[in-house]
Amino acid sequence: MKRKGLLLAVFSALLVLLSGCSSLTVLDPKGPVAKTQSGVILFSILVMAIILLVVYILFVFMLSKYRASKAAPDYEPPHEEGNKWLEFTWIAIPVIIVAILSVVTVRSTSAIEKVAEGYENEKPLVIYAASSNWKWHFSYPEEGIETVNYVNIPTHRPIEFKLYAYGPISSLWIPQLGGQKYAMSDMVNTLHLLAEEPGSYMGKNANFSGEGFAHMEFEALAMSPAEYEKWVDEVKSTASELTEDEFNTLLETKHVGRKTYTSTHLSFSPAPEGDNAGHNHGGDSTDTEMDHSEMDHSEMDHPEMEHSENSDHSSHGN
């Protein structure tokens, strides 16, 4: 009976664990970036499993070999000195493990921060992904269209997401295509992804950014290049133009559905990159720089004004 109970407990535990495997989308990669990252995850799990196996074996061995015995009460075990080779071993093994994991992590991180291998000569599709409370705006400057809460991409073409935020820090994550990266208000982060298989993949905000962050899920639809071009043509012929008033209304509205436009907000609300980085998406920085520039030129053209002001200050001081 005890053996049957143990087998039933083990079977139940495996059933519970395996029932959640369908949600592990990070281990079902559909692109080279996600494949690299899932490989690192599986390698780390394997290393951890080997370590645990060794620890459990040693634990059982020590309990069996050095368990309490029926020795006499006045028995004293023989004195033993430390073993320098054992001490060297249990210090060296963790160092080796950390070194191996560090090398794997650095190499994989370097690989995913650039265009996937084999696609270096292809022109990437640049998509500006901006988050706001609580939605995603995807701008396609090459096609001159914009979508809200969904993004369509062609397969076998590098995708270069330019991430920033109108509001709190968010994190764009499409688990089956690659890892997450943060979107912040005064800078642009670049995320390289690529889909090798057509399909609908779930995207989400992986950073807790407030009460509505759980609603920031979107569909990333990977389609063949021909289907993608057909979709772009349909958008240009059927969707309406995105005006500045419409965009400001979207920013103020907390929850909206899927929307499509034949223009982007980049023309009147550009991303905070280049010379405009760190100045509220470049809106006020240009005016400020012009004011300073005009002031500098005014002072250069009329140096006698500065001399006159200094003389006045001098006379008041006397």
C-alpha positions in Angstrom: 0.0 0.0 0.0 2.8 2.4 0.8 4.4 1.8 -2.5 1.1 2.4 -4.4 0.6 5.6 -2.4 4.1 6.8 -3.4 3.6 6.0 -7.0 0.3 7.8 -7.0 1.9 10.9 -5.4 4.7 10.9 -8.0 2.2 10.5 -10.9 0.0 13.3 -9.6 3.0 15.6 -9.3 4.1 14.8 -12.9 0.6 15.4 -14.1 0.5 18.8 -12.4 3.9 19.8 -13.8 3.2 18.6 -17.4 -0.2 20.3 -17.5 1.6 23.6 -17.5 4.0 22.8 -20.3 1.6 24.2 -23.0 2.0 27.7 -21.6 5.8 27.6 -21.8 5.9 29.5 -25.1 9.5 30.5 -24.5 10.4 26.9 -25.1 8.4 26.9 -28.4 10.6 29.3 -30.4 9.6 30.5 -33.9 12.6 32.6 -34.7 16.4 32.6 -34.4 16.5 35.0 -31.4 14.0 32.9 -29.5 15.8 29.7 -30.4 19.1 31.2 -28.9 17.3 32.2 -25.7 15.5 29.0 -25.3 18.7 27.1 -25.8 20.3 29.1 -23.0 17.3 28.4 -20.7 17.5 24.6 -21.4 21.2 24.6 -20.9 20.9 26.4 -17.6 18.1 23.9 -16.5 20.4 21.0 -17.5 23.3 22.4 -15.4 21.0 23.0 -12.5 19.6 19.4 -12.7 23.1 17.9 -12.8 24.1 20.0 -9.7 21.0 18.9 -7.8 21.5 15.2 -8.8 25.1 15.3 -7.4 24.0 17.1 -4.2 21.2 14.6 -3.6 23.5 11.6 -4.2 26.1 13.0 -1.8 23.3 13.8 0.7 22.0 10.3 0.7 25.6 8.9 0.8 26.5 11.0 3.8 23.3 10.1 5.7 23.9 6.4 5.2 27.7 6.4 5.8 27.8 8.7 8.8 24.4 8.0 10.5 24.3 7.5 14.2 25.6 4.1 15.4 25.3 2.0 18.6 28.8 2.8 19.8 29.7 3.0 23.4 28.8 6.4 25.2 32.6 7.1 25.8 33.6 6.4 22.2 35.6 9.2 20.6 36.1 9.3 16.8 39.7 9.6 15.6 40.9 13.1 14.8 41.3 13.8 11.1 43.0 16.8 9.5 41.4 18.7 6.6 42.0 17.5 3.0 43.3 20.2 0.8 42.2 18.5 -2.3 38.6 18.2 -1.2 38.7 21.9 -0.2 40.1 22.8 -3.6 37.5 20.7 -5.3 34.4 22.2 -3.6 35.8 25.7 -4.3 36.8 25.1 -7.9 33.5 23.5 -9.0 31.3 26.5 -8.3 33.8 28.8 -10.0 33.8 26.6 -13.1 30.0 26.5 -13.1 29.7 30.3 -12.9 32.4 30.7 -15.5 30.6 28.4 -18.0 27.2 30.1 -17.4 28.8 33.5 -17.8 30.4 32.7 -21.1 27.2 31.2 -22.4 25.2 34.3 -21.3 27.6 36.8 -22.7 27.8 35.1 -26.1 24.1 34.7 -26.4 23.4 38.3 -25.3 25.9 39.5 -27.9 24.2 37.4 -30.6 20.7 38.6 -30.0 21.7 42.3 -29.8 22.3 42.3 -33.6 20.6 41.0 -36.7 20.3 37.2 -36.7 23.0 35.2 -38.4 22.2 34.6 -42.1 20.1 37.8 -42.4 22.9 40.4 -42.1 22.5 41.5 -45.8 18.7 42.0 -45.7 17.2 45.4 -45.0 15.4 45.3 -41.6 11.8 46.4 -41.3 11.8 49.3 -38.8 8.7 49.5 -36.5 8.4 52.2 -33.8 6.6 50.6 -30.9 5.3 53.2 -28.4 3.4 52.3 -25.2 0.8 54.4 -23.5 -1.7 53.8 -20.8 -2.6 51.0 -21.6 -2.0 50.3 -25.2 0.7 49.8 -27.9 1.2 52.0 -30.9 3.1 50.5 -33.9 4.3 52.9 -36.5 5.6 51.7 -39.9 7.6 54.7 -41.4 8.6 52.7 -44.5 4.9 51.9 -45.3 3.5 55.1 -43.8 0.9 53.2 -41.7 0.2 52.8 -38.0 -1.6 50.1 -35.9 -2.8 50.0 -32.3 -2.7 46.9 -30.2 -1.6 44.6 -33.0 1.4 44.3 -35.2 1.8 42.4 -38.6 5.3 41.4 -39.7 6.7 39.5 -42.7 8.5 36.2 -42.2 12.2 35.7 -42.9 12.9 39.5 -42.7 14.7 41.1 -39.7 12.4 43.3 -37.6 13.9 46.3 -35.8 11.6 47.5 -33.1 12.3 51.1 -31.8 10.8 51.2 -28.3 9.8 54.2 -26.3 6.9 55.2 -24.0 4.3 57.9 -23.5 4.0 57.4 -19.7 5.5 54.7 -17.3 8.1 52.3 -18.3 6.8 49.3 -20.2 8.4 46.2 -21.7 7.6 44.7 -25.1 7.8 40.9 -25.1 6.8 38.4 -27.8 7.9 35.1 -26.1 8.0 33.0 -29.2 10.1 35.5 -31.2 12.5 36.7 -28.5 13.0 38.3 -25.1 11.7 41.5 -23.7 13.2 45.0 -23.7 12.1 48.2 -21.9 10.3 51.1 -23.5 11.0 54.4 -21.7 9.8 58.0 -22.2 13.1 59.8 -23.0 15.1 57.3 -24.9 14.7 54.7 -27.6 15.7 51.0 -27.2 16.2 48.7 -30.1 14.9 45.2 -30.1 15.9 42.8 -33.0 13.4 40.0 -33.7 12.7 37.7 -36.7 9.9 35.2 -37.4 10.8 32.1 -39.5 7.3 30.6 -39.3 3.9 32.2 -40.1 1.5 32.3 -37.2 -0.2 34.3 -34.6 2.0 35.0 -31.5 1.0 36.6 -28.3 2.7 39.8 -27.2 2.5 41.6 -23.9 3.9 44.1 -21.5 6.3 42.2 -19.3 6.8 45.1 -16.8 4.4 46.0 -14.1 3.5 49.6 -14.9 0.2 50.2 -13.2 -3.3 49.0 -12.8 -3.9 48.4 -16.5 -0.7 46.7 -17.5 -2.5 43.3 -17.7 -4.6 44.6 -20.6 -1.5 45.5 -22.7 -1.6 42.2 -24.7 -1.4 42.4 -28.5 -1.2 40.0 -31.4 2.0 39.7 -33.5 0.9 38.1 -36.8 3.7 36.8 -38.9 2.8 36.3 -42.5 4.5 35.6 -45.8 6.0 38.6 -47.6 3.3 38.5 -50.3 0.5 38.4 -47.7 2.2 41.2 -45.8 2.4 43.4 -48.9 -1.3 42.7 -49.6 -2.2 43.7 -46.1 -0.3 47.0 -46.4 -2.1 47.8 -49.7 -5.5 47.1 -48.0 -4.6 49.4 -45.1 -3.7 52.2 -47.4 -6.9 51.9 -49.4 -9.3 51.4 -46.5 -8.0 53.0 -43.3 -8.3 56.6 -42.2 -5.5 59.1 -41.6 -4.1 59.5 -38.1 -4.5 63.2 -37.0 -2.8 64.8 -34.1 -6.2 65.3 -32.3 -7.0 61.6 -32.9 -3.6 60.6 -31.5 -4.0 62.8 -28.4 -7.4 61.2 -27.8 -5.8 57.8 -28.0 -3.2 58.7 -25.5 -5.8 60.0 -23.0 -8.1 56.9 -23.5 -7.1 54.1 -21.1 -8.4 51.1 -23.1 -9.0 50.9 -26.8 -9.4 48.0 -29.3 -7.4 47.4 -32.5 -7.1 50.4 -34.8 -5.4 51.0 -38.1 -4.3 54.3 -39.8 -2.8 55.3 -43.1 -0.3 57.7 -41.5 1.9 57.7 -38.4 2.2 60.0 -35.4 6.0 60.3 -36.0 5.4 63.4 -38.2 3.9 65.5 -35.3 5.2 63.6 -32.3 8.6 62.1 -33.2 10.4 59.5 -31.2 13.0 60.7 -28.7 16.1 59.8 -30.6 19.1 61.5 -32.1 19.5 65.1 -31.2 16.1 65.1 -29.5 16.7 62.3 -27.1 15.8 63.1 -23.5 13.6 66.1 -24.3 10.0 64.8 -24.2 10.0 63.3 -27.6 11.7 66.3 -29.2 8.7 68.6 -29.0 9.9 71.4 -26.8 13.6 70.9 -27.1 13.8 72.4 -30.6 12.1 75.6 -29.5 14.4 75.8 -26.5 17.5 75.3 -28.6 16.3 78.0 -31.0 15.7 80.4 -28.2 19.2 79.8 -26.9 20.6 80.1 -30.4 18.8 83.4 -31.1 20.0 84.7 -27.7 23.6 83.8 -28.4 23.5 85.4 -31.9 21.9 88.6 -30.4 24.6 88.9 -27.8 27.3 88.3 -30.5 25.8 90.9 -32.8 25.4 93.6 -30.1 28.4 93.3 -27.7 27.9 96.9 -26.7 24.7 95.9 -24.9 26.6 93.6 -22.6 29.2 96.3 -22.0 26.5 98.8 -21.2 24.8 96.5 -18.7 28.2 95.9 -17.0 28.7 99.7 -16.7 25.3 100.2 -15.2 26.0 97.4 -12.6 29.3 99.0 -11.8 27.8 102.5 -11.3 25.1 101.1 -9.0 27.8 99.3 -7.0 29.6 102.6 -6.4 
